[in-house]
Structures are given as C-alpha cells and as structure tokens.
Amino acid sequence: MAYKPYDDEMLRTLIDGSDPRWGLVAKQPRPQRKRFATALQREQESVQEAGMLDYQARILVQCSLPYRRQFTNEWTRRNGQMVLSLMTPKDIGLPYGAYPRLLLTWVTTEAVRTQKRQVILRDSLTRFMADLGIVQHANGRELQRFKDQTRRLFNTTITSTVTDGAHSMTHDVGFRLASEVKLWWTPWHNATDSSEITLTEEFFHLITDRPVPVDLRVLQVLKGSALALDIYSWLVYPLELSQTADHDSLRGVASTVWQ
C-alpha cells in the first residue's frame, strides 16, 4: 500500500478538526506542516495497522552509502570498528543520495516479506517510484535520476570489515547486492516482461537476518534528505537489537529526528 502525502485539503481538515492537537499544525512554518500532520496521523494509527512496517539491512545502517556524488569508483566509510568499502565500474559510478537508500529499504522489505531472492518490480517505473514514496508524478529528470541510481546501486560490490583490536581479530564480508538485474525502463506504460532483481545469497541472508524495522511513513517524509534518513535509521537500530520495535518506540524515534 502506497502512502499518499497530505495535500492542502487534508491539512485544512486537520487544522479545523475538533481535536485540539490539530491546531499544532497551523502554528508550524508552512514547510513543516506536512511533517507535523504525519506525526499526528501516526499517533492515531500504528505502523502495523497502517501496513507501513518496512525493513532495512543492519550492515547498511551501521555504515551508510555516500551522500554526494563521488568522482571515483572506490569509496570507504568507517564507523567504530567497522569499515564499509564500495567498488563499482568506472563508467557507472557509485550510488549516492536518498534514492538508493529508499530502494534498498523496498528491496529488503520485499525479501523479508516473501523470503525469496527474486524481487519482482512493478512493470511501470513511475508506479514503482510512487510505491517507494519517492514521487507521485515523476518527470523525465526524476526518472533518469532514479534509473541512474538503480544501475549504480546494483553494480556495486560491497566489502565490510570489522576489526577487534583487543582480540587481534578481523572479519571480512564481501558481496554484490544482486546476481542478476533485468529492468524494463518504461515510465508511462506497461512492459511485456516484468522487471526483476535476483539477490545474491550473501546479501539475501544479510538482509533477512534480523533486519532493522522502520516506519515507511517516516521515510517518505524524510525522503528529501539522505542524512535525515540515515539519522532515523541509526536511531531505530538499537530497537532491533532489543527486539522492542513497537509502535510507540518507532514513533518516539521519528519525533526526535523531526525536532
């Protein structure tokens, strides 16, 4: 089920509602109103009831992807004892920004839901992007950006290295996200064949083994900022460790990010 952002009419309904909390929306700067309206909605309906419980891979929450375009085909990020290294063909480039993060969330959720390595994409790229909450009415430039980031993401080889200096131990894990990617880029009409991604066994096991639960409504509100998406993911990560990813926990984390 795709989440539809609040439009002006829905905002007016919230602002004019009988619940005194709706008045909080009207007091906020106009750019922040949708965020507050979403927060109020989340208080009325849990993530499970709304069908908006999604998942992310722990390994890519601990160390995230680049925020900006990198003019190289190799890149590393360190978080404590963990180092994440990315490598991609020079003529394709490394993934960056919000789109790969949202796409990874969708792929991880589909893998957890179906317990299958083969992920079937919607046969219309525009509808697929809408399902991800990226954009409701994509234009040519946005479609091209999403296509470019998809190619970058699924052509990247990832290596994770964890070093324990106290015990002189190093643990390396290397993998590609997919063993086969077949995409039909038909933005405005259905394709004869459906697009599909076959995840590698290594990545499939990584994303289905204790994935990090997230609220899709929050991701869709924060989708314009890769940094905001990462902060939210970092904050909900301890919930997966404690296995307390309930409605109240996810809501409290989202409120922290929005403040």
Buried (B, 14 or more C-beta within 10 A) or exposed (E): EEBEBBEEEBBEEBBEEEEEEBEBBBEEEEEEBBBBBBBBBBEEEBBEEBEBBBBBBBBBBBBBBBBEEBEEBEBEBEEEBBBBBBBBEEEBBBBBBBBBBBBBBBBBBBBBEEEEBBBEBBBBBBBBBBBBBBBEEBEEEBBEBBBBBBBBBBBBBBBBBBBEEEEEEEEEEEBBBBBEBEBBEBBEEEBEEEBBBBBBEBBBEBBBEEBBBBBBBBBBBBBEBBEBBBBBBBBBBEBBEEEEBEBEBBBEBBEEBBE
